Each structure stands twice: as structure tokens, then as C-alpha cells.
Amino acid sequence: MPTTTNWIARLPADRKKAITAVRKLVNEHLPEGYEEHVGASMINWQVPKTVLAETYNGQPFQYIALASQKNYMALYLCGVYADDKLRRWFEASFKTAGKKLDMGKACLRFRTLEALPLEVVGEAIAKVPLAEYVARYKQLQGTKKGKKVA
């Protein structure tokens, strides 16, 4: 398993700067409790298995991921995706900042660091504490299984 430093070092020079800056932004705004890990293709900030052991795929539950794709970089904002109210706020704030939003469900695509309204992204990251994120996951999983969730 590569380290974050090794993973970033493999990137093209123009991407290193942007990925390093976005990683710093995430770490500065990340609520307490999430853990940073790096895989072969991205940096992940996730819920520790000690907090949420049972997930739909047996893997740690991802909160944010940062990747360098072929034609763009991507910040996967799962907390924004999982909350309709936060998603509406995020989209409106992006527009107010004068930036063009290129986002799928959770995937915020960007080609340059300047394409991101960093204050908006940082605020969105900070808005989802670990306990709230885990509670939302458990509620959604209970609903999918047909269980009543208190």
C-alpha cells in the first residue's frame, strides 16, 4: 500500500500542486474522527472500522476521496451526496462563488485548482461530523432493508 506522499509523487507536476492543495484543504476542514488512507488510485477519508464495522461492502465507509483521473481530478464528496439540503446549499454556494460546477452524484470534477471555490468546498467538508454521517448511513441502510428506523 503506497503512502500519501508516494502516491502524490507519481502524479504529473501540474497535478501534484492541485492535489496537494486540495488534500491540505480537506485535512484542515475534516471533522474529528475520520481517517485518511491511500489506495492505488486515490486518497480516502473514511469512517474507522472501529466506529462502523458493518458496511454494505465490508470496506470502511468513505466520506471523501481525492483522485487524479485521466482527464481531470476529482473530489468525491459523499457527505454532500448523502444530504439533499447540503447538496442544494453546495450547488448554490458554488454558483455564488462564480465557479462552474461539474459534478455527478458525489464526484466533483476539476481540471485546475482555480476551478474550485476552496472556501465553499472546505465549508461543505466541515458540515458533516462523523457521528451524523454514521447515523445517516445506518438510517439509509435500515430503510433499504425495510426496517423501521427510530
SERO-4910 file (N, C-alpha, C, O; in steps of 0.05 Angstrom, whole numbers):
BEGIN
 pado doro    nc1    nc2    nc3   cac1   cac2   cac3    cc1    cc2    cc3    oc1    oc2    oc3
  Met    A     17    -24      0      0      0      0     18     25      0     35     28     18
  Pro    A     15     42    -20     32     66    -21     24     86      1      2     87     11
  Thr    A     43    103      8     37    125     26     26    148     10     28    149    -15
  Thr    A     14    167     24      3    190     10     24    205     -5     20    213    -28
  Thr    A     47    208      8     70    223     -5     79    208    -30     83    221    -51
  Asn    A     81    182    -29     89    167    -53     68    169    -75     75    171    -99
  Trp    A     43    168    -67     21    169    -87     22    196   -101     20    197   -126
  Ile    A     25    217    -86     25    244    -98     50    248   -115     49    260   -136
  Ala    A     73    237   -107     98    239   -121     96    227   -150    111    236   -168
  Arg    A     79    208   -154     76    195   -180     60    212   -200     59    206   -224
  Leu    A     47    233   -190     30    250   -207     46    269   -224     68    276   -217
  Pro    A     35    277   -247     48    298   -263     50    323   -247     34    328   -229
  Ala    A     70    340   -253     76    364   -237     52    382   -233     48    392   -211
  Asp    A     37    387   -255     14    405   -252     -7    394   -233    -21    409   -220
  Arg    A    -10    368   -232    -30    356   -214    -20    355   -185    -36    357   -167
  Lys    A      6    351   -181     17    350   -154      9    374   -138      0    372   -115
  Lys    A     12    398   -150      6    423   -136    -24    424   -128    -30    430   -105
  Ala    A    -42    417   -147    -70    419   -141    -79    397   -121    -93    403   -102
  Ile    A    -70    373   -125    -77    351   -107    -66    357    -79    -81    352    -59
  Thr    A    -42    367    -77    -31    373    -50    -47    395    -37    -52    393    -13
  Ala    A    -55    415    -52    -71    437    -40    -99    428    -31   -108    436    -10
  Val    A   -111    411    -47   -138    401    -40   -136    382    -16   -153    382      1
  Arg    A   -115    365    -16   -111    348      8   -108    364     33   -120    358     54
  Lys    A    -93    385     32    -89    403     55   -115    416     63   -122    417     87
  Leu    A   -131    424     44   -158    436     49   -176    416     63   -189    422     83
  Val    A   -176    391     53   -192    370     66   -183    366     95   -200    367    113
  Asn    A   -158    363     99   -148    358    126   -152    381    145   -156    377    169
  Glu    A   -152    405    135   -157    429    152   -187    431    160   -193    442    182
  His    A   -205    421    144   -234    424    149   -247    398    158   -271    398    166
  Leu    A   -233    376    157   -244    350    164   -253    348    193   -236    353    211
  Pro    A   -278    342    198   -286    338    226   -270    315    239   -260    298    226
  Glu    A   -269    316    266   -254    296    281   -265    268    276   -289    264    273
  Gly    A   -247    248    276   -255    221    276   -251    206    250   -247    182    250
  Tyr    A   -252    220    227   -247    207    201   -218    200    199   -201    214    211
  Glu    A   -211    179    184   -184    171    180   -176    174    150   -192    169    132
  Glu    A   -151    182    146   -141    185    119   -126    159    111   -109    150    127
  His    A   -131    149     88   -117    126     77   -112    131     47   -126    147     35
  Val    A    -92    117     37    -87    119      8    -88     91     -4    -77     72      7
  Gly    A   -100     90    -27   -101     65    -42    -85     69    -68    -71     89    -70
  Ala    A    -87     51    -86    -72     53   -111    -81     76   -128    -66     87   -143
  Ser    A   -107     83   -126   -117    103   -144   -127    129   -131   -135    148   -146
  Met    A   -128    131   -104   -138    155    -92   -133    157    -63   -126    137    -50
  Ile    A   -135    181    -52   -134    185    -23   -162    184    -13   -180    196    -24
  Asn    A   -167    169      9   -193    167     21   -193    177     49   -174    173     64
  Trp    A   -215    190     57   -220    197     85   -245    181     91   -266    184     78
  Gln    A   -244    165    112   -265    145    116   -272    143    146   -257    152    164
  Val    A   -294    130    151   -303    124    178   -287    100    187   -285     80    173
  Pro    A   -274    101    210   -258     79    220   -276     54    224   -299     56    232
  Lys    A   -265     31    219   -280      6    223   -288      2    252   -307    -12    258
  Thr    A   -273     14    271   -280     12    299   -306     28    305   -319     22    325
  Val    A   -313     47    288   -337     62    292   -360     49    276   -383     48    286
  Leu    A   -355     40    252   -375     28    235   -363      3    222   -350      5    200
  Ala    A   -366    -20    235   -354    -44    225   -369    -57    202   -357    -68    183
  Glu    A   -396    -56    203   -412    -69    183   -421    -49    162   -437    -31    167
  Thr    A   -410    -52    138   -418    -34    116   -429    -52     93   -426    -76     94
  Tyr    A   -441    -40     74   -454    -55     52   -434    -72     36   -442    -92     25
  Asn    A   -408    -63     36   -389    -78     20   -366    -89     37   -346   -100     26
  Gly    A   -368    -86     63   -347    -96     81   -322    -79     82   -303    -85     97
  Gln    A   -322    -57     67   -299    -39     67   -305    -15     85   -329     -9     91
  Pro    A   -285      0     94   -290     24    110   -308     43     94   -305     45     70
  Phe    A   -326     56    108   -346     74     95   -332    100     88   -323    115    106
  Gln    A   -332    107     63   -318    131     52   -334    156     57   -358    157     53
  Tyr    A   -320    177     66   -332    204     69   -323    221     46   -340    234     33
  Ile    A   -298    222     40   -286    238     18   -265    221      4   -251    205     17
  Ala    A   -261    226    -21   -238    214    -35   -228    235    -55   -243    252    -64
  Leu    A   -202    234    -60   -189    252    -78   -173    236    -98   -156    219    -91
  Ala    A   -179    240   -124   -166    223   -145   -156    240   -168   -165    263   -172
  Ser    A   -137    229   -182   -127    241   -206   -135    222   -229   -123    201   -232
  Gln    A   -155    230   -244   -165    213   -266   -151    220   -291   -133    238   -292
  Lys    A   -157    207   -313   -144    212   -338   -146    241   -348   -126    253   -355
  Asn    A   -171    251   -348   -175    278   -359   -182    300   -339   -187    322   -347
  Tyr    A   -182    293   -314   -189    312   -293   -181    301   -266   -174    278   -263
  Met    A   -184    318   -246   -180    310   -218   -209    309   -207   -227    322   -217
  Ala    A   -212    293   -186   -239    290   -175   -238    290   -144   -221    277   -132
  Leu    A   -258    303   -133   -261    303   -104   -289    291   -100   -309    302   -107
  Tyr    A   -290    267    -87   -315    253    -83   -326    262    -55   -315    254    -35
  Leu    A   -347    278    -56   -358    289    -32   -383    273    -24   -406    281    -30
  Cys    A   -379    250    -11   -401    232     -5   -420    245     16   -444    239     15
  Gly    A   -410    261     33   -428    275     52   -447    294     39   -470    296     47
  Val    A   -438    307     18   -455    325      2   -476    309    -13   -500    316    -14
  Tyr    A   -467    287    -24   -485    269    -39   -507    258    -22   -530    254    -31
  Ala    A   -501    252      3   -519    238     21   -540    256     34   -557    246     48
  Asp    A   -538    282     30   -555    301     43   -567    321     23   -552    339     14
  Asp    A   -592    319     17   -604    337     -3   -602    366      4   -597    383    -13
  Lys    A   -606    373     29   -604    401     38   -576    411     34   -572    434     25
  Leu    A   -556    395     42   -528    403     39   -521    405      9   -506    423      1
  Arg    A   -532    387     -7   -526    388    -36   -537    414    -48   -524    427    -64
  Arg    A   -562    422    -41   -573    447    -51   -556    471    -43   -551    489    -59
  Trp    A   -548    471    -17   -531    493     -7   -505    494    -23   -495    515    -31
  Phe    A   -492    470    -27   -467    468    -41   -469    479    -70   -453    495    -79
  Glu    A   -490    470    -84   -494    480   -112   -498    510   -113   -486    523   -130
  Ala    A   -514    521    -95   -519    549    -95   -494    565    -87   -488    586    -99
  Ser    A   -479    555    -68   -454    568    -60   -433    568    -82   -418    587    -85
  Phe    A   -432    546    -96   -413    544   -119   -420    565   -139   -402    579   -149
  Lys    A   -446    568   -145   -455    587   -165   -449    616   -155   -439    633   -171
  Thr    A   -454    621   -130   -449    648   -119   -420    655   -120   -413    678   -123
  Ala    A   -403    635   -117   -374    639   -119   -364    645   -147   -341    651   -152
  Gly    A   -382    642   -167   -376    647   -194   -360    625   -208   -347    630   -228
  Lys    A   -363    601   -198   -349    578   -210   -369    560   -223   -392    558   -215
  Lys    A   -359    546   -244   -376    527   -259   -375    500   -245   -354    488   -242
  Leu    A   -398    490   -237   -400    465   -223   -400    442   -243   -418    441   -261
  Asp    A   -381    424   -241   -380    399   -257   -381    376   -238   -360    367   -228
  Met    A   -405    367   -232   -409    347   -211   -429    326   -219   -450    332   -229
  Gly    A   -422    301   -213   -441    279   -216   -455    276   -189   -461    296   -176
  Lys    A   -460    251   -181   -473    247   -155   -456    257   -132   -464    275   -117
  Ala    A   -432    246   -129   -414    255   -108   -388    266   -120   -372    278   -106
  Cys    A   -383    261   -146   -358    267   -159   -357    296   -169   -370    304   -188
  Leu    A   -340    312   -155   -335    340   -163   -310    340   -180   -288    335   -170
  Arg    A   -314    344   -206   -291    343   -225   -279    371   -228   -294    391   -229
  Phe    A   -253    372   -230   -239    398   -235   -213    393   -250   -200    372   -246
  Arg    A   -206    411   -266   -181    409   -282   -158    425   -270   -135    419   -274
  Thr    A   -165    446   -256   -145    463   -243   -155    470   -215   -179    469   -209
  Leu    A   -137    478   -198   -143    486   -171   -161    511   -171   -179    514   -155
  Glu    A   -156    528   -190   -171    553   -193   -200    549   -199   -216    567   -196
  Ala    A   -207    525   -209   -235    519   -216   -252    514   -191   -277    513   -193
  Leu    A   -239    510   -168   -254    504   -143   -257    529   -126   -237    543   -121
  Pro    A   -281    533   -115   -283    554    -94   -275    541    -68   -292    528    -54
  Leu    A   -250    544    -60   -239    529    -38   -254    534    -12   -257    515      4
  Glu    A   -263    558     -7   -278    564     18   -304    548     19   -311    537     40
  Val    A   -318    545     -4   -343    530     -5   -337    501     -1   -352    487     15
  Val    A   -317    490    -14   -310    462    -11   -303    456     18   -312    436     30
  Gly    A   -286    473     30   -278    469     58   -302    470     77   -303    454     95
  Glu    A   -320    489     72   -343    491     90   -361    466     87   -372    456    107
  Ala    A   -364    456     63   -380    432     59   -368    408     73   -383    393     86
  Ile    A   -342    406     72   -329    383     86   -333    385    116   -338    365    129
  Ala    A   -331    409    127   -334    414    156   -362    410    166   -366    406    190
  Lys    A   -382    410    149   -410    409    157   -420    381    165   -442    379    175
  Val    A   -404    360    161   -414    333    167   -397    319    188   -378    306    181
  Pro    A   -404    322    213   -389    308    234   -392    278    231   -412    268    220
  Leu    A   -373    264    241   -372    234    239   -397    221    249   -409    205    235
  Ala    A   -406    228    273   -430    215    285   -455    220    268   -471    202    265
  Glu    A   -458    243    256   -480    249    239   -479    233    213   -500    223    204
  Tyr    A   -456    230    202   -452    215    177   -458    185    182   -472    173    165
  Val    A   -449    174    204   -454    146    210   -484    142    215   -495    122    206
  Ala    A   -497    160    229   -526    158    235   -541    159    209   -560    143    206
  Arg    A   -534    176    191   -548    177    165   -544    151    149   -564    141    138
  Tyr    A   -520    140    150   -515    115    136   -533     93    148   -546     78    133
  Lys    A   -533     91    174   -549     70    187   -579     74    181   -593     54    177
  Gln    A   -588     98    181   -616    103    174   -622     94    146   -643     81    141
  Leu    A   -605    101    127   -610     94     99   -608     64     95   -624     52     80
  Gln    A   -589     51    109   -587     22    106   -612      8    118   -622    -12    107
  Gly    A   -622     18    141   -646      7    153   -670     10    135   -687     -8    134
  Thr    A   -672     33    121   -694     37    103   -692     18     79   -713      8     70
  Lys    A   -668     13     69   -665     -5     46   -673    -34     53   -682    -48     36
  Lys    A   -668    -41     78   -675    -68     87   -704    -71     96   -712    -92    105
  Gly    A   -719    -49     94   -747    -50    102   -751    -48    132   -772    -54    141
  Lys    A   -730    -40    146   -733    -38    175   -742    -10    182   -738     10    168
  Lys    A   -756     -8    204   -763     18    215   -739     28    230   -727     14    246
  Val    A   -733     53    226   -710     66    239   -721     86    259   -736    104    252
  Ala    A   -713     84    284   -722    102    305   -711    129    302   -717    147    317
***
